[in-house]
Every structure is written in C-alpha cells, then in structure tokens.
Amino acid sequence: MRSRAEQWTYLHLPGEPDGEIEPESAYLSVFLRSAHVVDVRRGLRRLYGALSSSMTLPTRSGNTATFLSTISPAALRDVDPDHLDRHVQLNHRLLGPVPYVGGDVDAEVGLFSIASSDLTGPYLKLLDSLAQAATVAFIGVALPFVKPIKEGINLLAGSSDGAALEIGFATTWRPLRRGVVVAIRAPASASVGYRIDQGDGRLLSATGALVTDQPYLVLEISGEPQRDDWASIPELAAGWADVQREYRAGDSGRTGEALTAFRRIALTCNDLLFDDALRLAERASAVYGDLGPPTPRVRGTGGQAELPPLTELSPFAP
C-alpha cells in the first residue's frame, strides 16, 4: 500500500464507563463510529473510498480467530476527488460480540482510495456482503470467509491504478480498554483536547468545534456482560434441536446421548464465555430432569410433554 509521508497520530480516549475489559468477563464489540475524508488521493477522475479492517483475537480453544470487514459508505462511492470534504457518520460493527478470553487483540483499520471503474462498485459490494458474515457471524461461521476477503482486498490493492492508504492504524490492544480510539493525520502535539460528539461520533477539537482539516477514523471499543444473539449460535441451535427430536420420539437412551452431546457442545463453544456455557449446560440438564425421561406414552401429539425452546434456557437469565 502507498501512503503519504506525513505524521499520523493514534489516540485512546476514555469511554463511559472507562477501564480495562477483564478476561472471561465480557463480550467484545468494536464499532466504526465515524470517518472524515478531506483530500483523498489526487490524480483520479472518480474514486471509491473503502474502509477495511482486520481484527484477530484468541479463542477459548487456544487458537485465534480473524474477523474482516470491507465497506464502502454511500458518501464515498464513485465521487469526484476535487470536491471532497466528507464527514461519514457510521455505526458499523467491525467485531463482535465475541467472548474476550484475554491476550492480544490485533487490529488493523484503514481508509483507502481506489480508482473508479466499471467493476469497482460491484466488487466492493461483493466484499461487503462477504464481510457481513465474517464480521458479525459466529466464530465457526466466519472462518471460511477470511481467505476470500483477504484475496479480494489484495486484488483491489494490486490493480493497475492501485489503492492508496489515506488514514489508518495497526496496533495491538493489550491491555484491552473500553473507550474510543482515533487515528488522525496530525502531529501528536496537536492532539491535546480531542473529544467525541456523543450524538454522532464525530471528532471535536478542544474548543468543541468539528475537526474539518484532517482526515480521521473513530472506533469505539465496548465490553458487555452478555450477548443477546446467543441462541442463534449454530452449533448450540443444532445440538438442542437434536435433543428435542429424540425426546419427541420417546427414546430415553438416545435423548440422554443427545443431551450429553449438547453439554459437550456448550462447554467447548468458542462463542460463549465458559461460565455462561456452564450455566447453559446446567439449565438444559435441569429442564430435562424436571420433565423426566420420555416414555412411550409421550408419543403422539395430544398433551405430550415438550422440551422448551433454546431461548428459554438463557445463561443470562436470573
């Protein structure tokens, strides 16, 4: 990638609440809040602005998972670079919610200018579609998308006109702290007093005025004690469906085997923190214990006992 030989500054601004995100205590999310483009790459008749991110973190299994995102905001599609001064206000998820189990979180985020062509727009749209799965999906689902998205970004960067990096950063978050991170094309001496407009995520100067003379990116890091989409984790949904199917069939032996398999799936699930996975497994066993094993009388449709849907086993419920 080509980039301007200018001084760039990376800042961490405290969040509300502030403080470190402790391992095994929260589900990590990273959002792109806003971006400002002043004078993207000159010498082009038309261009696309594309935001690309790569975030890698450890998983409970001891491996690492990479989440990629490539987006082209509507305000930066096929634009005239000679008349460009754009604040792009976004709330685009780049990562999560994923369990934070500790260790390094490696992050690379950049805004690129790419020469416009007949294929640039559709190609970026395709990468964006793939990245939606690789960004917000669950770890097992996201993994197959990593290679094609990387190859797509490399193809764009290696085109005849190339892609120029306008603003970005590469860093390792450790310790991992809540708050806002800013990359701005400005010397560190000028960075005192920056803050974020809480309404739209744009960068403000020490006087409260919008920053308009430098390009920048604003990201927000948060850690929540639970994830609302837990019941949609594919392996959990499939495992509990197996338990329900065997219970309806009235086979106590196969139901017990399916319940044991569900417990194993939950306890080894990379998309849940261990304590939450353990509570889920215990609640599944408790529900089964309350109903009792299926019997031949459970067969049929009239008045038979039913195992509840997975959503009723929430590990986050009181």
C-alpha positions in Angstrom: 0.0 0.0 0.0 1.1 3.5 -0.7 0.6 6.2 1.9 1.5 9.8 2.3 4.8 10.6 4.2 3.0 12.5 6.9 2.8 12.2 10.7 -0.2 10.3 11.9 -1.4 10.2 15.5 -3.2 7.4 17.3 -5.2 8.2 20.4 -7.2 6.4 23.0 -10.0 8.4 24.6 -11.6 7.1 27.8 -15.1 5.7 27.5 -18.2 5.7 29.7 -17.6 3.5 31.6 -13.8 3.5 31.3 -11.4 0.8 32.4 -9.9 -2.5 31.3 -12.0 -5.3 29.9 -11.1 -8.3 32.1 -10.6 -11.7 30.5 -13.6 -14.1 30.7 -15.9 -11.3 31.8 -17.3 -9.7 28.7 -18.3 -10.0 25.1 -16.1 -7.6 23.0 -17.5 -5.4 20.3 -15.8 -2.8 18.1 -17.8 -0.2 16.0 -16.7 2.2 13.4 -18.4 5.4 14.6 -17.2 8.0 12.0 -14.7 8.8 9.4 -13.6 12.1 7.8 -12.1 12.5 4.4 -10.5 15.7 3.3 -8.5 15.2 0.2 -8.3 11.6 -0.8 -5.9 10.5 -3.5 -5.3 13.1 -6.2 -4.9 12.4 -9.9 -8.1 10.3 -10.2 -11.1 11.4 -12.1 -13.5 9.3 -10.0 -12.8 7.1 -6.9 -14.3 5.0 -4.2 -13.4 5.3 -0.6 -13.2 1.9 1.1 -12.8 1.1 4.8 -11.0 -2.2 5.6 -10.4 -3.8 8.9 -8.8 -6.9 10.3 -9.1 -8.0 13.9 -7.6 -11.1 15.4 -8.0 -12.4 19.0 -7.6 -15.6 20.9 -10.5 -18.1 21.4 -11.3 -20.5 24.2 -10.0 -23.4 22.1 -6.5 -21.9 22.2 -6.5 -20.8 18.6 -7.1 -17.4 17.1 -10.0 -16.1 15.1 -9.8 -13.3 12.5 -12.7 -11.0 11.6 -12.5 -9.0 8.4 -14.7 -6.1 7.2 -14.6 -4.1 3.9 -17.2 -1.4 3.4 -17.7 1.5 1.0 -20.0 4.1 2.6 -22.6 5.6 0.2 -21.0 9.1 0.6 -17.7 7.8 -0.8 -18.9 5.8 -3.8 -17.8 7.0 -7.3 -17.1 10.5 -6.1 -15.1 13.4 -7.6 -11.9 13.8 -5.5 -11.6 17.5 -6.4 -14.8 18.4 -4.5 -14.5 16.1 -1.5 -14.8 17.1 2.1 -17.0 14.5 3.8 -17.9 13.5 7.3 -19.1 10.0 7.1 -21.2 9.1 10.2 -21.5 5.4 10.7 -22.3 2.8 13.4 -20.8 -0.1 11.6 -19.8 -3.2 13.5 -16.3 -4.3 12.8 -16.1 -7.0 15.5 -18.4 -8.9 17.9 -19.9 -9.6 20.1 -17.3 -12.2 20.7 -16.0 -13.6 24.0 -12.9 -11.9 25.3 -10.8 -14.6 26.9 -7.6 -12.5 27.3 -4.5 -12.0 25.4 -3.6 -9.7 22.5 -6.2 -8.2 20.2 -4.5 -7.2 16.9 -6.3 -4.5 14.9 -5.6 -3.0 11.5 -8.0 -0.4 10.1 -7.5 1.8 7.1 -9.4 4.1 4.7 -8.3 3.6 1.1 -8.9 5.5 -2.1 -9.5 3.2 -5.1 -9.7 4.3 -8.7 -13.3 4.0 -10.1 -14.0 1.6 -12.8 -17.0 -0.4 -14.1 -16.1 -3.3 -11.7 -15.0 -1.4 -8.6 -18.5 -0.8 -7.2 -19.9 -4.3 -7.7 -16.6 -5.8 -6.4 -16.7 -3.7 -3.3 -20.4 -4.7 -2.8 -19.5 -8.3 -3.0 -16.7 -7.9 -0.5 -19.1 -6.0 1.8 -21.6 -8.9 1.6 -18.9 -11.5 2.5 -17.6 -9.3 5.3 -21.0 -9.0 6.9 -20.8 -12.7 7.6 -17.2 -12.6 8.7 -17.7 -9.7 11.0 -20.9 -10.3 12.9 -21.3 -14.0 12.5 -20.1 -16.6 15.0 -16.5 -17.7 15.0 -17.1 -21.1 13.3 -19.2 -19.4 10.6 -16.8 -16.6 10.0 -13.7 -18.7 9.4 -14.4 -19.8 5.8 -14.8 -16.1 4.7 -11.4 -14.9 5.8 -9.4 -16.2 2.8 -11.7 -14.9 0.0 -12.0 -11.5 1.6 -8.2 -11.2 2.0 -7.7 -12.2 -1.6 -10.3 -9.6 -2.7 -8.7 -6.8 -0.8 -5.3 -7.8 -2.3 -6.7 -7.8 -5.8 -8.0 -4.3 -5.4 -4.7 -3.1 -3.9 -2.8 -4.7 -6.7 -4.9 -3.3 -9.6 -3.2 -1.2 -12.3 -4.2 2.0 -10.6 -3.6 0.7 -7.1 -5.1 1.7 -3.8 -3.7 4.5 -1.6 -4.0 4.4 2.2 -5.4 7.8 3.3 -5.6 7.2 7.1 -5.4 4.2 9.3 -3.6 2.3 12.1 -2.2 -1.0 13.0 -1.9 -1.8 16.7 -2.2 -4.4 19.5 -4.7 -3.8 22.2 -3.3 -5.1 25.4 -4.5 -4.3 28.0 -7.9 -4.1 26.3 -9.7 -0.9 27.4 -13.2 0.4 26.8 -13.4 3.7 25.1 -12.8 5.4 21.7 -9.7 5.2 19.5 -8.9 7.8 16.9 -6.4 7.8 14.0 -5.8 11.3 12.6 -3.4 12.8 10.2 -2.0 15.3 12.6 1.2 15.6 14.8 0.9 14.4 18.3 1.5 17.9 19.6 -1.8 18.9 18.1 -3.9 16.1 19.6 -4.4 17.5 23.1 -8.1 18.1 24.0 -9.8 16.0 21.3 -13.1 14.5 22.2 -16.1 12.8 20.6 -19.5 14.2 19.9 -21.7 11.7 21.7 -24.6 12.2 19.3 -22.9 11.2 16.0 -19.4 10.1 16.9 -17.6 12.9 15.1 -14.3 14.3 16.3 -14.3 17.6 18.1 -11.4 19.9 19.0 -10.6 21.2 22.4 -12.9 24.2 21.7 -15.8 21.9 20.8 -15.6 22.7 17.0 -15.8 19.9 14.5 -12.4 18.8 13.1 -12.5 19.5 9.4 -8.9 20.0 8.3 -7.5 16.4 8.9 -8.8 13.0 7.9 -9.5 10.7 10.7 -11.2 7.4 11.8 -13.1 7.0 15.1 -13.7 3.5 16.6 -15.5 2.5 19.8 -14.5 -0.5 21.9 -17.0 -1.9 24.4 -17.4 -5.0 26.5 -20.8 -6.3 27.6 -21.6 -9.0 30.2 -23.9 -10.9 27.8 -24.7 -11.4 24.2 -28.3 -11.2 23.0 -27.8 -13.4 20.0 -26.5 -16.4 21.9 -29.5 -18.7 20.9 -28.6 -18.2 17.3 -25.1 -19.8 17.7 -25.4 -22.5 15.0 -23.8 -25.4 16.9 -26.0 -24.7 20.0 -29.2 -24.4 18.0 -28.4 -27.7 16.1 -27.5 -29.5 19.3 -30.6 -28.6 21.2 -32.8 -29.5 18.1 -31.3 -33.0 18.3 -32.3 -33.3 22.0 -35.8 -32.1 21.2 -36.2 -34.5 18.3 -35.1 -37.6 20.3 -37.4 -36.5 23.2 -40.4 -36.3 21.0 -39.6 -39.7 19.6 -39.8 -41.1 23.1 -36.4 -42.8 23.1 -34.9 -42.1 26.6 -31.5 -43.6 25.6 -31.0 -41.5 22.5 -32.3 -38.5 24.3 -29.7 -38.9 27.0 -27.0 -39.2 24.4 -28.2 -36.1 22.7 -28.3 -34.2 26.0 -24.7 -35.3 26.7 -23.6 -34.2 23.3 -25.3 -30.8 23.8 -23.5 -30.3 27.1 -20.2 -31.1 25.4 -21.0 -28.6 22.5 -21.9 -25.9 25.0 -18.8 -26.3 27.1 -16.5 -26.2 24.1 -18.3 -23.4 22.2 -15.9 -20.6 21.2 -18.8 -18.1 21.0 -19.7 -18.3 24.8 -17.6 -17.5 27.8 -17.0 -20.6 29.9 -19.2 -19.6 32.9 -22.1 -18.8 30.5 -21.6 -22.1 28.7 -21.6 -24.0 32.0 -24.9 -22.3 33.1 -26.5 -23.2 29.8 -25.5 -26.8 30.1 -26.8 -27.0 33.7 -30.1 -25.4 32.8 -30.6 -27.9 30.0 -30.0 -30.8 32.4 -32.3 -29.2 35.0 -35.1 -28.8 32.4 -34.7 -32.4 31.4 -34.7 -33.5 35.0 -37.9 -31.7 35.7 -39.8 -33.3 32.8 -38.3 -36.7 33.3 -37.2 -39.1 30.6 -39.6 -39.7 27.7 -41.8 -42.8 27.7 -43.8 -44.5 25.0 -46.8 -42.5 26.4 -45.1 -39.3 25.2 -45.5 -40.4 21.6 -48.3 -38.8 19.6 -49.5 -35.2 19.6 -52.1 -34.8 22.3 -50.9 -33.4 25.6 -47.4 -34.7 25.4 -44.6 -33.0 27.4 -42.3 -30.8 25.3 -38.8 -29.6 26.0 -38.8 -25.8 25.8 -37.1 -23.8 23.0 -33.5 -23.0 23.4 -34.2 -19.3 24.2 -35.8 -20.3 27.5 -32.5 -21.8 28.7 -30.8 -18.4 28.7 -27.5 -18.5 30.6 -28.0 -14.7 31.3 -31.4 -15.0 32.9 -31.6 -14.5 36.7 
